[in-house]
Amino acid sequence: MIVTKSTVPVGTGSRLTRIISRKLKEQVDFDIVSNPEFLREGAAIEDFMRPNRVVIGARSSRLWPS
């Protein structure tokens, strides 16, 4: 699992998947997940140290079995 720890543009996960897949020397299963930060202006350190929410997004069903 590779986690992007920031708010990134739409499509970043797909782009990272393509880049990483091209660089691998052998087939490896991996997933890209997103953990965006919600930081308020003037309170970024407090929001980082004590987040009031944690959001994690992934497309893979193997990460979140039903």
mmCIF file of the N, C-alpha and C atoms, coordinates in Angstrom:
data_MODEL
# 
_entry.id   MODEL 
# 
loop_
_atom_site.group_PDB 
_atom_site.id 
_atom_site.type_symbol 
_atom_site.label_atom_id 
_atom_site.label_alt_id 
_atom_site.label_comp_id 
_atom_site.label_asym_id 
_atom_site.label_entity_id 
_atom_site.label_seq_id 
_atom_site.pdbx_PDB_ins_code 
_atom_site.Cartn_x 
_atom_site.Cartn_y 
_atom_site.Cartn_z 
_atom_site.occupancy 
_atom_site.B_iso_or_equiv 
_atom_site.pdbx_formal_charge 
_atom_site.auth_seq_id 
_atom_site.auth_comp_id 
_atom_site.auth_asym_id 
_atom_site.auth_atom_id 
_atom_site.pdbx_PDB_model_num 
ATOM 1   N N  . MET A 1 1  ? 0.848   -1.158 0.000   1.00 0.00 ? 1  MET A N  1 
ATOM 2   C CA . MET A 1 1  ? 0.000   0.000  0.000   1.00 0.00 ? 1  MET A CA 1 
ATOM 3   C C  . MET A 1 1  ? 0.902   1.231  0.000   1.00 0.00 ? 1  MET A C  1 
ATOM 4   N N  . ILE A 1 2  ? 0.606   2.143  -0.900  1.00 0.00 ? 2  ILE A N  1 
ATOM 5   C CA . ILE A 1 2  ? 1.312   3.418  -0.975  1.00 0.00 ? 2  ILE A CA 1 
ATOM 6   C C  . ILE A 1 2  ? 0.284   4.499  -0.678  1.00 0.00 ? 2  ILE A C  1 
ATOM 7   N N  . VAL A 1 3  ? 0.590   5.363  0.271   1.00 0.00 ? 3  VAL A N  1 
ATOM 8   C CA . VAL A 1 3  ? -0.347  6.391  0.708   1.00 0.00 ? 3  VAL A CA 1 
ATOM 9   C C  . VAL A 1 3  ? 0.147   7.764  0.275   1.00 0.00 ? 3  VAL A C  1 
ATOM 10  N N  . THR A 1 4  ? -0.727  8.514  -0.408  1.00 0.00 ? 4  THR A N  1 
ATOM 11  C CA . THR A 1 4  ? -0.420  9.916  -0.676  1.00 0.00 ? 4  THR A CA 1 
ATOM 12  C C  . THR A 1 4  ? -0.978  10.709 0.497   1.00 0.00 ? 4  THR A C  1 
ATOM 13  N N  . LYS A 1 5  ? -0.117  11.424 1.194   1.00 0.00 ? 5  LYS A N  1 
ATOM 14  C CA . LYS A 1 5  ? -0.496  12.144 2.414   1.00 0.00 ? 5  LYS A CA 1 
ATOM 15  C C  . LYS A 1 5  ? -0.617  13.629 2.114   1.00 0.00 ? 5  LYS A C  1 
ATOM 16  N N  . SER A 1 6  ? -1.574  13.959 1.319   1.00 0.00 ? 6  SER A N  1 
ATOM 17  C CA . SER A 1 6  ? -1.805  15.347 0.971   1.00 0.00 ? 6  SER A CA 1 
ATOM 18  C C  . SER A 1 6  ? -3.076  15.403 0.137   1.00 0.00 ? 6  SER A C  1 
ATOM 19  N N  . THR A 1 7  ? -3.590  16.586 -0.052  1.00 0.00 ? 7  THR A N  1 
ATOM 20  C CA . THR A 1 7  ? -4.697  16.762 -0.976  1.00 0.00 ? 7  THR A CA 1 
ATOM 21  C C  . THR A 1 7  ? -4.086  16.921 -2.359  1.00 0.00 ? 7  THR A C  1 
ATOM 22  N N  . VAL A 1 8  ? -4.427  16.020 -3.262  1.00 0.00 ? 8  VAL A N  1 
ATOM 23  C CA . VAL A 1 8  ? -3.814  15.998 -4.590  1.00 0.00 ? 8  VAL A CA 1 
ATOM 24  C C  . VAL A 1 8  ? -4.891  16.101 -5.658  1.00 0.00 ? 8  VAL A C  1 
ATOM 25  N N  . PRO A 1 9  ? -4.518  16.487 -6.866  1.00 0.00 ? 9  PRO A N  1 
ATOM 26  C CA . PRO A 1 9  ? -5.501  16.592 -7.947  1.00 0.00 ? 9  PRO A CA 1 
ATOM 27  C C  . PRO A 1 9  ? -6.106  15.230 -8.304  1.00 0.00 ? 9  PRO A C  1 
ATOM 28  N N  . VAL A 1 10 ? -7.306  15.267 -8.859  1.00 0.00 ? 10 VAL A N  1 
ATOM 29  C CA . VAL A 1 10 ? -7.968  14.063 -9.347  1.00 0.00 ? 10 VAL A CA 1 
ATOM 30  C C  . VAL A 1 10 ? -7.052  13.395 -10.374 1.00 0.00 ? 10 VAL A C  1 
ATOM 31  N N  . GLY A 1 11 ? -6.916  12.097 -10.298 1.00 0.00 ? 11 GLY A N  1 
ATOM 32  C CA . GLY A 1 11 ? -6.092  11.351 -11.248 1.00 0.00 ? 11 GLY A CA 1 
ATOM 33  C C  . GLY A 1 11 ? -4.686  11.060 -10.762 1.00 0.00 ? 11 GLY A C  1 
ATOM 34  N N  . THR A 1 12 ? -4.301  11.621 -9.617  1.00 0.00 ? 12 THR A N  1 
ATOM 35  C CA . THR A 1 12 ? -2.948  11.413 -9.103  1.00 0.00 ? 12 THR A CA 1 
ATOM 36  C C  . THR A 1 12 ? -2.681  9.946  -8.803  1.00 0.00 ? 12 THR A C  1 
ATOM 37  N N  . GLY A 1 13 ? -3.638  9.244  -8.210  1.00 0.00 ? 13 GLY A N  1 
ATOM 38  C CA . GLY A 1 13 ? -3.463  7.829  -7.899  1.00 0.00 ? 13 GLY A CA 1 
ATOM 39  C C  . GLY A 1 13 ? -3.221  6.997  -9.147  1.00 0.00 ? 13 GLY A C  1 
ATOM 40  N N  . SER A 1 14 ? -3.985  7.251  -10.195 1.00 0.00 ? 14 SER A N  1 
ATOM 41  C CA . SER A 1 14 ? -3.809  6.531  -11.464 1.00 0.00 ? 14 SER A CA 1 
ATOM 42  C C  . SER A 1 14 ? -2.450  6.837  -12.079 1.00 0.00 ? 14 SER A C  1 
ATOM 43  N N  . ARG A 1 15 ? -2.063  8.089  -12.030 1.00 0.00 ? 15 ARG A N  1 
ATOM 44  C CA . ARG A 1 15 ? -0.761  8.476  -12.587 1.00 0.00 ? 15 ARG A CA 1 
ATOM 45  C C  . ARG A 1 15 ? 0.380   7.808  -11.822 1.00 0.00 ? 15 ARG A C  1 
ATOM 46  N N  . LEU A 1 16 ? 0.301   7.807  -10.489 1.00 0.00 ? 16 LEU A N  1 
ATOM 47  C CA . LEU A 1 16 ? 1.334   7.154  -9.688  1.00 0.00 ? 16 LEU A CA 1 
ATOM 48  C C  . LEU A 1 16 ? 1.392   5.655  -9.968  1.00 0.00 ? 16 LEU A C  1 
ATOM 49  N N  . THR A 1 17 ? 0.232   5.021  -10.133 1.00 0.00 ? 17 THR A N  1 
ATOM 50  C CA . THR A 1 17 ? 0.187   3.594  -10.442 1.00 0.00 ? 17 THR A CA 1 
ATOM 51  C C  . THR A 1 17 ? 0.937   3.306  -11.741 1.00 0.00 ? 17 THR A C  1 
ATOM 52  N N  . ARG A 1 18 ? 0.696   4.122  -12.771 1.00 0.00 ? 18 ARG A N  1 
ATOM 53  C CA . ARG A 1 18 ? 1.379   3.924  -14.058 1.00 0.00 ? 18 ARG A CA 1 
ATOM 54  C C  . ARG A 1 18 ? 2.888   4.116  -13.924 1.00 0.00 ? 18 ARG A C  1 
ATOM 55  N N  . ILE A 1 19 ? 3.301   5.166  -13.237 1.00 0.00 ? 19 ILE A N  1 
ATOM 56  C CA . ILE A 1 19 ? 4.735   5.456  -13.084 1.00 0.00 ? 19 ILE A CA 1 
ATOM 57  C C  . ILE A 1 19 ? 5.435   4.325  -12.323 1.00 0.00 ? 19 ILE A C  1 
ATOM 58  N N  . ILE A 1 20 ? 4.859   3.922  -11.207 1.00 0.00 ? 20 ILE A N  1 
ATOM 59  C CA . ILE A 1 20 ? 5.473   2.880  -10.387 1.00 0.00 ? 20 ILE A CA 1 
ATOM 60  C C  . ILE A 1 20 ? 5.506   1.550  -11.139 1.00 0.00 ? 20 ILE A C  1 
ATOM 61  N N  . SER A 1 21 ? 4.430   1.220  -11.835 1.00 0.00 ? 21 SER A N  1 
ATOM 62  C CA . SER A 1 21 ? 4.368   -0.045 -12.578 1.00 0.00 ? 21 SER A CA 1 
ATOM 63  C C  . SER A 1 21 ? 5.457   -0.119 -13.642 1.00 0.00 ? 21 SER A C  1 
ATOM 64  N N  . ARG A 1 22 ? 5.732   1.003  -14.307 1.00 0.00 ? 22 ARG A N  1 
ATOM 65  C CA . ARG A 1 22 ? 6.783   1.030  -15.338 1.00 0.00 ? 22 ARG A CA 1 
ATOM 66  C C  . ARG A 1 22 ? 8.168   0.818  -14.741 1.00 0.00 ? 22 ARG A C  1 
ATOM 67  N N  . LYS A 1 23 ? 8.382   1.251  -13.497 1.00 0.00 ? 23 LYS A N  1 
ATOM 68  C CA . LYS A 1 23 ? 9.701   1.178  -12.870 1.00 0.00 ? 23 LYS A CA 1 
ATOM 69  C C  . LYS A 1 23 ? 9.983   -0.163 -12.192 1.00 0.00 ? 23 LYS A C  1 
ATOM 70  N N  . LEU A 1 24 ? 8.941   -0.953 -11.942 1.00 0.00 ? 24 LEU A N  1 
ATOM 71  C CA . LEU A 1 24 ? 9.134   -2.234 -11.252 1.00 0.00 ? 24 LEU A CA 1 
ATOM 72  C C  . LEU A 1 24 ? 9.897   -3.217 -12.129 1.00 0.00 ? 24 LEU A C  1 
ATOM 73  N N  . LYS A 1 25 ? 10.810  -3.960 -11.536 1.00 0.00 ? 25 LYS A N  1 
ATOM 74  C CA . LYS A 1 25 ? 11.565  -4.977 -12.264 1.00 0.00 ? 25 LYS A CA 1 
ATOM 75  C C  . LYS A 1 25 ? 10.777  -6.277 -12.382 1.00 0.00 ? 25 LYS A C  1 
ATOM 76  N N  . GLU A 1 26 ? 9.799   -6.486 -11.500 1.00 0.00 ? 26 GLU A N  1 
ATOM 77  C CA . GLU A 1 26 ? 8.938   -7.667 -11.555 1.00 0.00 ? 26 GLU A CA 1 
ATOM 78  C C  . GLU A 1 26 ? 7.531   -7.257 -11.134 1.00 0.00 ? 26 GLU A C  1 
ATOM 79  N N  . GLN A 1 27 ? 6.568   -8.114 -11.447 1.00 0.00 ? 27 GLN A N  1 
ATOM 80  C CA . GLN A 1 27 ? 5.164   -7.847 -11.121 1.00 0.00 ? 27 GLN A CA 1 
ATOM 81  C C  . GLN A 1 27 ? 4.962   -7.846 -9.602  1.00 0.00 ? 27 GLN A C  1 
ATOM 82  N N  . VAL A 1 28 ? 4.447   -6.766 -9.074  1.00 0.00 ? 28 VAL A N  1 
ATOM 83  C CA . VAL A 1 28 ? 4.154   -6.640 -7.648  1.00 0.00 ? 28 VAL A CA 1 
ATOM 84  C C  . VAL A 1 28 ? 2.755   -6.031 -7.523  1.00 0.00 ? 28 VAL A C  1 
ATOM 85  N N  . ASP A 1 29 ? 1.904   -6.651 -6.716  1.00 0.00 ? 29 ASP A N  1 
ATOM 86  C CA . ASP A 1 29 ? 0.586   -6.076 -6.463  1.00 0.00 ? 29 ASP A CA 1 
ATOM 87  C C  . ASP A 1 29 ? 0.718   -4.976 -5.426  1.00 0.00 ? 29 ASP A C  1 
ATOM 88  N N  . PHE A 1 30 ? 0.170   -3.815 -5.728  1.00 0.00 ? 30 PHE A N  1 
ATOM 89  C CA . PHE A 1 30 ? 0.177   -2.706 -4.785  1.00 0.00 ? 30 PHE A CA 1 
ATOM 90  C C  . PHE A 1 30 ? -1.052  -1.851 -5.031  1.00 0.00 ? 30 PHE A C  1 
ATOM 91  N N  . ASP A 1 31 ? -1.394  -1.072 -4.045  1.00 0.00 ? 31 ASP A N  1 
ATOM 92  C CA . ASP A 1 31 ? -2.514  -0.142 -4.144  1.00 0.00 ? 31 ASP A CA 1 
ATOM 93  C C  . ASP A 1 31 ? -2.057  1.245  -3.742  1.00 0.00 ? 31 ASP A C  1 
ATOM 94  N N  . ILE A 1 32 ? -2.644  2.232  -4.359  1.00 0.00 ? 32 ILE A N  1 
ATOM 95  C CA . ILE A 1 32 ? -2.422  3.623  -4.002  1.00 0.00 ? 32 ILE A CA 1 
ATOM 96  C C  . ILE A 1 32 ? -3.664  4.077  -3.247  1.00 0.00 ? 32 ILE A C  1 
ATOM 97  N N  . VAL A 1 33 ? -3.486  4.630  -2.057  1.00 0.00 ? 33 VAL A N  1 
ATOM 98  C CA . VAL A 1 33 ? -4.606  5.175  -1.296  1.00 0.00 ? 33 VAL A CA 1 
ATOM 99  C C  . VAL A 1 33 ? -4.314  6.632  -0.982  1.00 0.00 ? 33 VAL A C  1 
ATOM 100 N N  . SER A 1 34 ? -5.350  7.382  -0.739  1.00 0.00 ? 34 SER A N  1 
ATOM 101 C CA . SER A 1 34 ? -5.219  8.803  -0.481  1.00 0.00 ? 34 SER A CA 1 
ATOM 102 C C  . SER A 1 34 ? -5.645  9.128  0.944   1.00 0.00 ? 34 SER A C  1 
ATOM 103 N N  . ASN A 1 35 ? -4.831  9.927  1.622   1.00 0.00 ? 35 ASN A N  1 
ATOM 104 C CA . ASN A 1 35 ? -5.139  10.396 2.967   1.00 0.00 ? 35 ASN A CA 1 
ATOM 105 C C  . ASN A 1 35 ? -4.973  11.922 2.964   1.00 0.00 ? 35 ASN A C  1 
ATOM 106 N N  . PRO A 1 36 ? -5.991  12.645 2.462   1.00 0.00 ? 36 PRO A N  1 
ATOM 107 C CA . PRO A 1 36 ? -5.865  14.097 2.354   1.00 0.00 ? 36 PRO A CA 1 
ATOM 108 C C  . PRO A 1 36 ? -5.831  14.783 3.717   1.00 0.00 ? 36 PRO A C  1 
ATOM 109 N N  . GLU A 1 37 ? -5.161  15.903 3.753   1.00 0.00 ? 37 GLU A N  1 
ATOM 110 C CA . GLU A 1 37 ? -5.086  16.695 4.985   1.00 0.00 ? 37 GLU A CA 1 
ATOM 111 C C  . GLU A 1 37 ? -6.109  17.823 4.917   1.00 0.00 ? 37 GLU A C  1 
ATOM 112 N N  . PHE A 1 38 ? -6.774  18.059 6.013   1.00 0.00 ? 38 PHE A N  1 
ATOM 113 C CA . PHE A 1 38 ? -7.721  19.155 6.128   1.00 0.00 ? 38 PHE A CA 1 
ATOM 114 C C  . PHE A 1 38 ? -7.141  20.142 7.135   1.00 0.00 ? 38 PHE A C  1 
ATOM 115 N N  . LEU A 1 39 ? -6.471  21.163 6.633   1.00 0.00 ? 39 LEU A N  1 
ATOM 116 C CA . LEU A 1 39 ? -5.792  22.120 7.501   1.00 0.00 ? 39 LEU A CA 1 
ATOM 117 C C  . LEU A 1 39 ? -6.449  23.490 7.362   1.00 0.00 ? 39 LEU A C  1 
ATOM 118 N N  . ARG A 1 40 ? -6.789  24.066 8.500   1.00 0.00 ? 40 ARG A N  1 
ATOM 119 C CA . ARG A 1 40 ? -7.380  25.398 8.499   1.00 0.00 ? 40 ARG A CA 1 
ATOM 120 C C  . ARG A 1 40 ? -6.274  26.451 8.541   1.00 0.00 ? 40 ARG A C  1 
ATOM 121 N N  . GLU A 1 41 ? -6.502  27.542 7.857   1.00 0.00 ? 41 GLU A N  1 
ATOM 122 C CA . GLU A 1 41 ? -5.545  28.649 7.883   1.00 0.00 ? 41 GLU A CA 1 
ATOM 123 C C  . GLU A 1 41 ? -5.416  29.164 9.313   1.00 0.00 ? 41 GLU A C  1 
ATOM 124 N N  . GLY A 1 42 ? -4.191  29.278 9.776   1.00 0.00 ? 42 GLY A N  1 
ATOM 125 C CA . GLY A 1 42 ? -3.947  29.758 11.130  1.00 0.00 ? 42 GLY A CA 1 
ATOM 126 C C  . GLY A 1 42 ? -3.983  28.677 12.190  1.00 0.00 ? 42 GLY A C  1 
ATOM 127 N N  . ALA A 1 43 ? -4.351  27.454 11.798  1.00 0.00 ? 43 ALA A N  1 
ATOM 128 C CA . ALA A 1 43 ? -4.435  26.357 12.770  1.00 0.00 ? 43 ALA A CA 1 
ATOM 129 C C  . ALA A 1 43 ? -3.839  25.065 12.209  1.00 0.00 ? 43 ALA A C  1 
ATOM 130 N N  . ALA A 1 44 ? -2.947  25.190 11.235  1.00 0.00 ? 44 ALA A N  1 
ATOM 131 C CA . ALA A 1 44 ? -2.421  24.014 10.537  1.00 0.00 ? 44 ALA A CA 1 
ATOM 132 C C  . ALA A 1 44 ? -1.696  23.052 11.473  1.00 0.00 ? 44 ALA A C  1 
ATOM 133 N N  . ILE A 1 45 ? -0.875  23.559 12.370  1.00 0.00 ? 45 ILE A N  1 
ATOM 134 C CA . ILE A 1 45 ? -0.128  22.676 13.268  1.00 0.00 ? 45 ILE A CA 1 
ATOM 135 C C  . ILE A 1 45 ? -1.087  21.924 14.180  1.00 0.00 ? 45 ILE A C  1 
ATOM 136 N N  . GLU A 1 46 ? -2.038  22.628 14.768  1.00 0.00 ? 46 GLU A N  1 
ATOM 137 C CA . GLU A 1 46 ? -3.034  21.988 15.633  1.00 0.00 ? 46 GLU A CA 1 
ATOM 138 C C  . GLU A 1 46 ? -3.851  20.954 14.856  1.00 0.00 ? 46 GLU A C  1 
ATOM 139 N N  . ASP A 1 47 ? -4.273  21.299 13.637  1.00 0.00 ? 47 ASP A N  1 
ATOM 140 C CA . ASP A 1 47 ? -5.059  20.372 12.819  1.00 0.00 ? 47 ASP A CA 1 
ATOM 141 C C  . ASP A 1 47 ? -4.238  19.136 12.437  1.00 0.00 ? 47 ASP A C  1 
ATOM 142 N N  . PHE A 1 48 ? -2.944  19.324 12.188  1.00 0.00 ? 48 PHE A N  1 
ATOM 143 C CA . PHE A 1 48 ? -2.076  18.195 11.855  1.00 0.00 ? 48 PHE A CA 1 
ATOM 144 C C  . PHE A 1 48 ? -1.861  17.295 13.061  1.00 0.00 ? 48 PHE A C  1 
ATOM 145 N N  . MET A 1 49 ? -1.612  17.887 14.215  1.00 0.00 ? 49 MET A N  1 
ATOM 146 C CA . MET A 1 49 ? -1.314  17.120 15.424  1.00 0.00 ? 49 MET A CA 1 
ATOM 147 C C  . MET A 1 49 ? -2.565  16.441 16.001  1.00 0.00 ? 49 MET A C  1 
ATOM 148 N N  . ARG A 1 50 ? -3.708  17.095 15.872  1.00 0.00 ? 50 ARG A N  1 
ATOM 149 C CA . ARG A 1 50 ? -4.964  16.559 16.415  1.00 0.00 ? 50 ARG A CA 1 
ATOM 150 C C  . ARG A 1 50 ? -6.084  16.699 15.383  1.00 0.00 ? 50 ARG A C  1 
ATOM 151 N N  . PRO A 1 51 ? -6.038  15.870 14.331  1.00 0.00 ? 51 PRO A N  1 
ATOM 152 C CA . PRO A 1 51 ? -7.063  15.996 13.282  1.00 0.00 ? 51 PRO A CA 1 
ATOM 153 C C  . PRO A 1 51 ? -8.455  15.657 13.820  1.00 0.00 ? 51 PRO A C  1 
ATOM 154 N N  . ASN A 1 52 ? -9.448  16.400 13.360  1.00 0.00 ? 52 ASN A N  1 
ATOM 155 C CA . ASN A 1 52 ? -10.816 16.112 13.792  1.00 0.00 ? 52 ASN A CA 1 
ATOM 156 C C  . ASN A 1 52 ? -11.489 15.101 12.869  1.00 0.00 ? 52 ASN A C  1 
ATOM 157 N N  . ARG A 1 53 ? -10.793 14.713 11.798  1.00 0.00 ? 53 ARG A N  1 
ATOM 158 C CA . ARG A 1 53 ? -11.294 13.662 10.912  1.00 0.00 ? 53 ARG A CA 1 
ATOM 159 C C  . ARG A 1 53 ? -10.123 13.067 10.139  1.00 0.00 ? 53 ARG A C  1 
ATOM 160 N N  . VAL A 1 54 ? -10.260 11.809 9.810   1.00 0.00 ? 54 VAL A N  1 
ATOM 161 C CA . VAL A 1 54 ? -9.276  11.122 8.981   1.00 0.00 ? 54 VAL A CA 1 
ATOM 162 C C  . VAL A 1 54 ? -10.059 10.445 7.860   1.00 0.00 ? 54 VAL A C  1 
ATOM 163 N N  . VAL A 1 55 ? -9.708  10.784 6.636   1.00 0.00 ? 55 VAL A N  1 
ATOM 164 C CA . VAL A 1 55 ? -10.383 10.231 5.470   1.00 0.00 ? 55 VAL A CA 1 
ATOM 165 C C  . VAL A 1 55 ? -9.350  9.450  4.664   1.00 0.00 ? 55 VAL A C  1 
ATOM 166 N N  . ILE A 1 56 ? -9.678  8.210  4.333   1.00 0.00 ? 56 ILE A N  1 
ATOM 167 C CA . ILE A 1 56 ? -8.790  7.394  3.515   1.00 0.00 ? 56 ILE A CA 1 
ATOM 168 C C  . ILE A 1 56 ? -9.614  6.868  2.353   1.00 0.00 ? 56 ILE A C  1 
ATOM 169 N N  . GLY A 1 57 ? -9.113  7.068  1.146   1.00 0.00 ? 57 GLY A N  1 
ATOM 170 C CA . GLY A 1 57 ? -9.841  6.615  -0.029  1.00 0.00 ? 57 GLY A CA 1 
ATOM 171 C C  . GLY A 1 57 ? -9.031  5.611  -0.823  1.00 0.00 ? 57 GLY A C  1 
ATOM 172 N N  . ALA A 1 58 ? -9.700  4.579  -1.319  1.00 0.00 ? 58 ALA A N  1 
ATOM 173 C CA . ALA A 1 58 ? -9.056  3.558  -2.144  1.00 0.00 ? 58 ALA A CA 1 
ATOM 174 C C  . ALA A 1 58 ? -10.082 2.945  -3.080  1.00 0.00 ? 58 ALA A C  1 
ATOM 175 N N  . ARG A 1 59 ? -9.617  2.464  -4.219  1.00 0.00 ? 59 ARG A N  1 
ATOM 176 C CA . ARG A 1 59 ? -10.496 1.780  -5.159  1.00 0.00 ? 59 ARG A CA 1 
ATOM 177 C C  . ARG A 1 59 ? -10.522 0.283  -4.917  1.00 0.00 ? 59 ARG A C  1 
ATOM 178 N N  . SER A 1 60 ? -9.478  -0.256 -4.348  1.00 0.00 ? 60 SER A N  1 
ATOM 179 C CA . SER A 1 60 ? -9.325  -1.698 -4.222  1.00 0.00 ? 60 SER A CA 1 
ATOM 180 C C  . SER A 1 60 ? -10.255 -2.275 -3.176  1.00 0.00 ? 60 SER A C  1 
ATOM 181 N N  . SER A 1 61 ? -11.002 -3.310 -3.550  1.00 0.00 ? 61 SER A N  1 
ATOM 182 C CA . SER A 1 61 ? -11.888 -3.974 -2.592  1.00 0.00 ? 61 SER A CA 1 
ATOM 183 C C  . SER A 1 61 ? -11.106 -4.894 -1.666  1.00 0.00 ? 61 SER A C  1 
ATOM 184 N N  . ARG A 1 62 ? -9.879  -5.258 -2.025  1.00 0.00 ? 62 ARG A N  1 
ATOM 185 C CA . ARG A 1 62 ? -9.105  -6.144 -1.139  1.00 0.00 ? 62 ARG A CA 1 
ATOM 186 C C  . ARG A 1 62 ? -8.613  -5.413 0.112   1.00 0.00 ? 62 ARG A C  1 
ATOM 187 N N  . LEU A 1 63 ? -8.585  -4.083 0.068   1.00 0.00 ? 63 LEU A N  1 
ATOM 188 C CA . LEU A 1 63 ? -8.211  -3.314 1.249   1.00 0.00 ? 63 LEU A CA 1 
ATOM 189 C C  . LEU A 1 63 ? -9.356  -3.220 2.241   1.00 0.00 ? 63 LEU A C  1 
ATOM 190 N N  . TRP A 1 64 ? -10.576 -3.215 1.752   1.00 0.00 ? 64 TRP A N  1 
ATOM 191 C CA . TRP A 1 64 ? -11.765 -3.048 2.588   1.00 0.00 ? 64 TRP A CA 1 
ATOM 192 C C  . TRP A 1 64 ? -12.740 -4.173 2.287   1.00 0.00 ? 64 TRP A C  1 
ATOM 193 N N  . PRO A 1 65 ? -12.450 -5.388 2.710   1.00 0.00 ? 65 PRO A N  1 
ATOM 194 C CA . PRO A 1 65 ? -13.342 -6.500 2.391   1.00 0.00 ? 65 PRO A CA 1 
ATOM 195 C C  . PRO A 1 65 ? -14.736 -6.305 2.978   1.00 0.00 ? 65 PRO A C  1 
ATOM 196 N N  . SER A 1 66 ? -15.742 -6.751 2.229   1.00 0.00 ? 66 SER A N  1 
ATOM 197 C CA . SER A 1 66 ? -17.116 -6.590 2.718   1.00 0.00 ? 66 SER A CA 1 
ATOM 198 C C  . SER A 1 66 ? -17.574 -7.789 3.483   1.00 0.00 ? 66 SER A C  1 
# 
